[in-house]
Amino acid sequence: MFKAAAVLVGILNLLMGAVWFFAPHFPLELWGVTQTSHGLMVERRLGIVILIYSVVLLLARNAPPSPARSAICYAAVFGGIAIGSMNLYDLVSGTASSGVASAIGINYLTSLAFGLIEWRAYRDRKPADTAKTPAQ
């Protein structure tokens, strides 16, 4: 399940990172936000960060359950919740239009998917860990 999520989210982030880097006006117009020259500088850097996240996911797609893979899952959960919540705040406060709703949904769904993947890996790992302890 991790491989499918990593590939899907990796490809989506590859596309989204490219959009934020090359055409940041597109998502901003969709969200009803005015682009500024100062914002353009930050938005392009955001595009690079999203592209880096995409590369991490795509390169780690075959990783077996491990502390490193858990760290990737936890980062995806935290990042999705944090960005989704910021977008939700912007929507409620009127800073962004209803066009941001799809981004909110994607962020929360990504968090849920990686959270379930990590929970499942933890659940499957826990009985095996307890079986390794010597009987007293």
C-alpha positions as CSV (number, residue, x, y, z in Angstrom):
1,M,0.0,0.0,0.0
2,F,2.9,2.3,0.7
3,K,4.3,1.9,-2.8
4,A,1.0,2.9,-4.4
5,A,0.5,5.9,-2.1
6,A,4.2,7.0,-2.6
7,V,3.9,6.8,-6.4
8,L,0.5,8.5,-6.6
9,V,1.4,11.3,-4.2
10,G,4.9,11.6,-5.7
11,I,3.5,12.1,-9.2
12,L,0.9,14.5,-8.0
13,N,3.5,16.5,-6.1
14,L,5.8,16.4,-9.1
15,L,3.1,18.1,-11.2
16,M,2.1,20.5,-8.4
17,G,5.7,21.5,-7.7
18,A,6.2,22.2,-11.4
19,V,3.1,24.4,-11.5
20,W,4.1,26.3,-8.3
21,F,7.6,26.8,-9.8
22,F,6.7,27.7,-13.4
23,A,3.2,29.1,-13.2
24,P,2.3,30.1,-9.6
25,H,-0.4,32.4,-10.9
26,F,-2.5,29.4,-11.9
27,P,-3.3,28.0,-8.4
28,L,-3.4,31.5,-6.9
29,E,-6.1,32.6,-9.4
30,L,-8.0,29.4,-8.7
31,W,-7.9,30.3,-4.9
32,G,-8.8,33.9,-5.5
33,V,-5.4,35.2,-4.2
34,T,-3.5,38.1,-5.8
35,Q,0.1,37.4,-6.8
36,T,2.8,39.9,-5.7
37,S,6.4,40.1,-6.7
38,H,7.4,39.2,-3.1
39,G,5.0,36.3,-3.1
40,L,6.4,35.1,-6.5
41,M,9.8,34.6,-4.9
42,V,8.3,32.5,-2.1
43,E,6.0,30.5,-4.4
44,R,8.9,29.4,-6.6
45,R,10.8,28.2,-3.6
46,L,7.7,26.4,-2.4
47,G,7.6,24.7,-5.8
48,I,11.2,23.4,-5.2
49,V,10.3,22.1,-1.8
50,I,7.3,20.2,-3.2
51,L,9.5,18.8,-6.0
52,I,12.0,17.6,-3.3
53,Y,9.1,15.9,-1.4
54,S,8.1,14.2,-4.7
55,V,11.6,12.9,-5.3
56,V,11.8,11.5,-1.7
57,L,8.5,9.7,-2.1
58,L,9.4,8.3,-5.6
59,L,12.8,7.1,-4.5
60,A,11.4,5.6,-1.3
61,R,8.5,3.8,-2.9
62,N,10.0,0.3,-2.5
63,A,11.2,0.9,1.0
64,P,10.2,-1.9,3.4
65,P,8.7,-1.0,6.8
66,S,11.5,0.7,8.7
67,P,12.2,3.8,10.9
68,A,13.0,5.8,7.7
69,R,9.8,4.9,6.0
70,S,7.9,5.7,9.2
71,A,9.5,9.1,9.3
72,I,8.3,9.7,5.7
73,C,4.8,8.7,6.6
74,Y,4.8,10.8,9.8
75,A,6.1,13.8,7.8
76,A,3.4,13.3,5.2
77,V,0.7,13.1,7.9
78,F,1.9,16.2,9.7
79,G,2.5,18.2,6.5
80,G,-0.9,17.3,5.0
81,I,-2.7,18.2,8.2
82,A,-0.7,21.5,8.7
83,I,-1.2,22.7,5.1
84,G,-4.8,21.6,4.9
85,S,-5.5,23.4,8.2
86,M,-3.8,26.6,6.9
87,N,-5.8,26.4,3.7
88,L,-9.0,25.8,5.7
89,Y,-8.2,28.8,7.9
90,D,-7.6,30.9,4.7
91,L,-11.0,29.8,3.3
92,V,-12.9,30.5,6.6
93,S,-11.2,33.9,7.1
94,G,-11.9,34.9,3.5
95,T,-8.2,35.1,2.4
96,A,-8.8,32.4,-0.2
97,S,-11.9,31.6,-2.2
98,S,-13.7,28.2,-2.4
99,G,-11.2,27.2,-5.1
100,V,-8.9,26.1,-2.2
101,A,-11.4,23.4,-1.1
102,S,-9.9,20.8,-3.4
103,A,-6.5,21.4,-2.0
104,I,-7.9,21.0,1.5
105,G,-9.4,17.7,0.6
106,I,-6.3,16.4,-1.1
107,N,-4.1,17.4,1.9
108,Y,-6.4,15.7,4.4
109,L,-6.8,12.6,2.2
110,T,-3.0,12.3,1.8
111,S,-2.6,12.6,5.6
112,L,-5.2,9.9,6.1
113,A,-3.7,7.6,3.6
114,F,-0.2,7.8,5.1
115,G,-1.5,7.6,8.6
116,L,-3.4,4.4,7.8
117,I,-0.3,3.0,6.1
118,E,1.8,3.7,9.2
119,W,-0.8,2.4,11.6
120,R,-1.1,-0.8,9.6
121,A,2.7,-1.3,9.6
122,Y,2.8,-0.6,13.3
123,R,-0.1,-3.1,13.9
124,D,1.6,-5.8,11.9
125,R,5.0,-5.2,13.4
126,K,3.8,-5.1,17.1
127,P,2.9,-8.9,17.4
128,A,6.2,-9.8,15.7
129,D,8.1,-7.6,18.1
130,T,6.5,-9.2,21.2
131,A,7.1,-12.7,19.8
132,K,10.9,-12.0,19.8
133,T,11.1,-11.4,23.5
134,P,12.4,-14.5,25.4
135,A,10.0,-16.3,27.7
136,Q,10.9,-16.0,31.4
